[in-house]
Each structure stands twice: as structure tokens, then as C-alpha cells.
Amino acid sequence: MKTLKVDLKERSYPVYIEKECLNRFGEFLQKHYKGKRIALVTDSIVKNYYSAIVEKSIKDKGFDVSIIEIPPGEKFKTLSVLESVYDRLIEKNFSRDSVVVSLGGGVVGDLAGYAASTFMRGIKFVQIPTTLIAQTDSSVGGKVGINHRLGKNLIGAFYQPIFVFIDPLVLTTLPPRELNAGMGEVIKYGAIKDESFLTFIEENFEDINSLKNMKKMEEVIFRSCEIKADVVNLDERESGLRRILNFGHTIGHAVENLTNYKIYLHGEAITLGMIAAGWISEKIGILDKKKFLRLENLLKRLNIKSEFNTIKGKDLLNAIARDKKVKSGKIHFVLLEDIGKIVIRNDISEDIIIEAFNYISKN
């Protein structure tokens, strides 16, 4: 089993990665938790595939487990669904010595993690991510929260799990679109931090994205988590370095919000946002055009189509202005100076932002 450590002193925790490990979850839970009560939060789709395996694994080690089911999809990462999770925790008499286990993608992990961070002022939390985007990104780093109708992830906290448990084999039941969307975040790690990793993705794209080679996918998951952990270790609460992980997110989040989280998966919107950010980088003269085209060509292999011709420039700017990445009234853009080298700029004009949006709208 591959293991890496998110090193945050007293909040440090391991990330376990191994094919076909899901039925051993109870064994690992027993290592990290000495209580008895487990709330297994999952969505209605993942429940049908994997909750029975995880539940049996937990019960076999003597734990008492209750399943809390939520609806699937980003549009349900809301205060009302969060409240329903609180209701179940209270009705089932969960207490401060209980654990919330998230079994699902980024939506389940974010919402369940935020419930854990606030219930009884904070109870233990474990992540079992089941989508590529969750396995390579959202399950590591401790960002938890919900959306508000005016913006994505505006309500949340930094709250670290006690461990993350990743079985790449669960990706075989993902719809191709979900897997494809997750590849956007994977490519992001190569773009912002590791050109050799980007090259590996380019050279093995079909094997990875089609799951023809699970060993290569396991390597992709490990390296993505490793890069994320290295950044989080140095900047847990996004006061500086961690902002590089937001490459593509400024316009990507705005697109999600303006389409009511119904048109794009998160990874799809971020992929379009990365193309826009790369275009801005080249437009203002900090990124060589060949480097931009290299990144754009790789991202375009994901075949994500723009479907937001009704979004006006003014609406886009308003949505960006409500994002968490705005500081002191200025939009902070994560841009590229080179493959693997990021710079954060707060002097990008509204005209260039709209031009970049128009560029991805036509592609």
C-alpha cells in the first residue's frame, strides 16, 4: 500500500492508496479511532455501489454504523441538505466521540466534512473519495464547506480528516464524463508544479483516462496527492502558496455559479478556466505561446464544450467579484510564467478577463 503524510503537526494524517482496499477500511479505521459510533455519509448513487462493502468492513471490526444518505450532485451542496445531515446525527444521538466517514465524491466529502467540523463544535472525520477529482484533489487538504446561491464554497472551514482512504478500483464504476472531468484537476498539478508529471500525462493520456492501466492511474493519484500535500504542508489555510491550487478556478467557479451548477461538473468548469488563465498568461506576455498551446492542446483532449453563450461579461465579472479569491477589492488571478511555475497577479483588467472568457466561449 502506498502511503503519504500530510504533515501539519498535531493535525497530521496519512493518505492510503491501494487498488482493491475498500473491504479493508474497518481495519484502518480501527487503527485511528478507538470509539464505536460511525456516521457513514454517502449519496444515493455511491450507496448502491459501495456502502455495503464499507458498512460490512466497519461492522466486522465491532463498530456501530448508521448510513446517512444525501442526494447526488453539486446543486445539493446546500445549507438545507447540510441541515438534514445534522438532523440525522442528532436523531441518532451521535456525540463528540463519534466519527463522520464520507463515502463519495467531492460534494459528499465537502458537505460531510463541514458537518463534522461544526457538529458538537467538531468531531472526527474520515474521507473515502470515490471520484477521480476527489481522490486527487478535494479529499486532501482539509477544505470543507457548502455553496451559497451567490457563489461556490462561500460557507466552509479548514478541517482536516484523521486519514484519507483511496481505492483506485472504484473509478471503474464512474461514468466516463466524471472520470474525464477529474483529469482536468490532474492536469492542473502538472501545469502548476511539475512539468515531468505533465509530460507523463501527455504520453499516457489514453491509458490513464480510459483506465486501461490501473497501475498508471495509481501513480497519477499518488503524485497528485503528493503535490497537494506538499503545498498544504507549507500553507494549510491558503495565506500564500496554497493559492496556486486555484489555477483555473477564478473563471471556473464563476461559470459553475452562473449556470446554477447544472451544466458543468466542477472539473469541466475548471478545465475551461485553466484554458482562460493560460490565455491571459500568454496575452499579457508572461507565458510563451508554445507553452500555452501545449497546455491548451492537452486540456482540449478532454473534449469539454462551452455552453454559456448567454452569459454576459458583466455577469461574469460580478460572479468573480463575489469569489473568495478577491482580496481588498482586487481579483487575484493564478497565472503561468512557465509549465510548473505559477505567479499570482491582481492587475488583470476587466477587458482582458472578458476577452479570455470570449476565447473559451468560441472553442
N, C-alpha and C positions, 0 to 999 in steps of 0.2 A: 504494500500500500504506500502510495506517495503521500507525504505529509509536509506541509509548510506551516510556519508560525507567523501569525500576525502579532508583532511584538509591541505591546502597549503597556508594559509594566504589569500592574495589578489587573489590567483588563485584557491581557494577552490570551490568545486562544489558538488552537490548531485548526487547520483545514485538511480534512482527509479526502483523498481522491483514489478511487479504485473501481474498476468495472465489476459489476455483479456483487456489490457490497450491501445493497439495500436491506437484505434479510439479516444482516449483522448489526443493524442500527442499535438494537437494545443492548448489545454487548458494549458498545461505545458510550451509550447513554449512562450505563452503569458505572463507567469509569469516571464520569464527570459530574454525576448527580447522585446524591445519597438519599433524596426524598422518595416519595411514592406517587404523587399526583401529576399526571401529564395531560395537557390540553393539546390535542393534535388538530391544528387548524389547516384546512385544505379547501380547495374549490371542488365544485361538483364534477368537473372533468377529471382532474387528477385523482380524486377519490375512487373513481371506477377502476383506475389502473393500478394504483399503488397503496392505497390506505390500508388494505387488508394485510399486505406484506409487512408494512411498518407496524401496524397495530399488533400483529402476532408477535413480531420481534420484541416489541415493548412488553407485552403481557408475559411472554416466556421468561422474562427476567424479573417478574414479580411486581411490575408497575401497574397502577390503576390508570387507565387511559379513557378519556372522553373525546369524541370527534366533534369538532365544530366546523360546519360546512358553510362556505360563503359562495356567492355567485362568481363566475369566472369573468375576467376582463378588466381593463384599465378603468372603464366607466363606473365600476363598482368599488374603486378605491376611495371611498367616501366616508364622511362622518356618520351617515346612517348605518352603513354596513359595519363600521367600527363599533358603533353603539350596540349592534346585535351581538358582536363578539363579547363585549363587556357583559351584556345580559346573560349570556350562557355561562361565563366564568362565575358570575355572582350566583346564578341559579344552581350551579353545580358545587357551590361552596369551595371554590378554589381560594387558596390563601397565599401568603408571602413565601412559603416554602415550596410552591408549585413551579412547574416549568411549562412554558408555551413552546411547542415544536411546530415550526412552519414546514408544511409539505406542499410545494408548488413553485410557481414562477415568481417573478419579481413583485407582482401585485400582492400575492399571498404573503410573501416574505416581508414586504414593506408594512402592510397593514397589521399582520400578526406581531411583527416586531414592535410596532408603535403601541399596540395593545399591551404587550409585555412591559414596555418601558414606562407605562403610565398606570397600569392596574396595581393597586396597593402600593403606589409610588415606585413600582419597579420589581418585576420578578424575572427569574432566569428565562433564557431564550435560546433556542437551537434552530439552525437553518438546515433544511434538506431541500436544496434547489432542484427543480425538475425541468427547467428550460435552459437553453444554452446561454441566454443573456443573464439569467440568474446565477448559473454555475460559474460564469466567467467574470461577472461584474457585481450585480446588486447584492449577492449574499455575503460578500466580503467588504468590510469597512465600516459597518455599523450605522449606515444611513437608513432610517425607518421613517414612515410617515404616510400621509394621505394627500389626495388632491383637494383643491378648492375649485369651485366653478370658475374663478378668475385666474387660476394658474396651477401648474403642476407642482406637487410636493411642497406646497407653501406651509403646510402644517406637519411638523415632524420633530425628530430628535436624532442625536447621535447616541446609539445604544448598541453595544457590542454583544454578539452571541457568546455562549460558552464554548461552542465549537460549530464548525460547518462540515456537513457530511455529503459528499458528492459521488454519485454513481453515474458515470457517463452513459451506461446502457439505457437509462430511462429516456435518453434522447431519441431512441428508435421509435417511440410512440408519439413523438412530436409531429404535428402537421408540418410539411415542408416549408410553409410560409414562416412558421415560428422559428424553425431552425435557421432559415435564411436571414431573418431579422437579427438573430443573435450573432451571426457572422459580422454584422456591422460593428458591434461593440468589440469583437475580437480584432478586427482590422484596426480599430481605434488604438489599441495598445501598441501595435507595431508602428503606427503613424506618429504617436506622441513620444515613444520611449525606446524603441528597439527596431532598427532597420533590418537587422538579420531575421527577426521574427516576421516582419512584413514580407521579406523575401521567401521565407518558409511557407507562408500562407499563399503567396502568389504561385509558387512552384507546386504546391499540393492542394490547390483550391478544390478541385473536383473530388478528390479522395476525402477531404475534410467535410465539405459542405453536403456531400451525399452520404456520409457515414460509411463509406466503403472501407475505411481503415480506422478502426476504433482506437488503435494504438496512437495514431497521429492525432486523433481528436483528444485523447487523454493528454498528450503533450501540449496541445493548444490550450486546454483548460488549465493545466498546471502553470504554464508560462503566463497566461493572462492573470491568474490569481496571484502569481508571484510578483508581477509588475504592480498590480493593485495593492498588494500588501506592502511592498517597498515604499510606495507613495504614502499610504496611510500611516505606516510606522513613523514617518517623518512629519506628517501633518494630519493628525486624526480629525480635526474639526474644520478643515478647509480654510485656514487662515492665510495660506500662501500656496505652497507647492501642490496641494491636492486639487487646486482649481484646474490643473492641466487635464484632469479626468473629464472635464466638461467640454472637451473639444467636440464641436458639432451640436452641443446641447442648447446653445442660445437660440438659434433659429429652430432647431428641432423641437424643443419644448413649446415654442410659440405655435408651430404647426399643429402639434398634438392638441393644444388648447383650443385653437381656432377651428379645428374640425371635430371638437367635442369628444375626443378620444375614440371616435367611431370609425375613422377611415384608416388610420395608420397604427401599426404596432409600434412600440417605443423604439425598437432597433431600426425600424424603417425610417421613422422621422429623424432619428439621429444620423442615419446614413446620408440622407438628403442634407441635413445640417452640416455634416462634415464636408460634403462637396462645396456647399456655400462658403464655409470657413476657409477651405483651400483656395477657392476662387478669390476671396477677399485678400488672402495672403499673397497670391500672385499679382492681384490688381494693384496693391499698394507697394509692390516691389520688394517684398522681403522673402519671397519664395520663388525659386527658379521655375519657369513654366514647365520644363520637362518633369520636374518633381511633382508639380501639381497634376499634370496629366497622368503620371504613373499612379498616383493615389486615386484620381478620378476613375481611371480605367478599371482598377481593381474593384472599387465600390460599385461601378456600373455592372459588374458581373453578377451582382445581386438582383438586377432587373427590377428595381423599385421605381414605379411610375409616379410622377407628380399628378395629384388630383385636387389641386387647390386653386384653380383659376379664378374662383370667386373671392378669394382673399385679397383685400386691398392693402396697399402699402401702409396706410395709416393704421389699419387694424393690426398689422404685423408689428409695427413699432410700439403700439400700445400694449400688446401682449408681451413683448420683450421687456418693456419698461416695468412690468409687474413681476418679472422673474427675480429669483434670489441673486442672480449674478450681477444685478445692478447695484452699484455702491456709490453713495454720495451723488445720486442722480445721473451717473455715467454708466453706460453699458460696457462691461468688461468682456472682450472677445478673446477666446483662446485660439491663437493662430499658429501657423507653422513657419519657421525660418528654414527648416530642412526636415527631411524624414527623420524622426526621432528627436527633434529639437523644437520645443514649444516656446512661444512668447505670449504674454498677455498684454493686450492693448485696450486703452479706454478712449481712443481718439478716432474711432471709425465713424465717418459721417453717416447720417441717415440716408443720404443719397446712395452711398456705396452699399449699405445694408439692403436697400430696396433693389439695387441692381443685382446683387447676389441672389436675392430671392427670385427675381425675374429669370435669372440664369437657370436655376434649378427647376423653375416652372416650365421652361421650354425643353427640358431634357427628359 
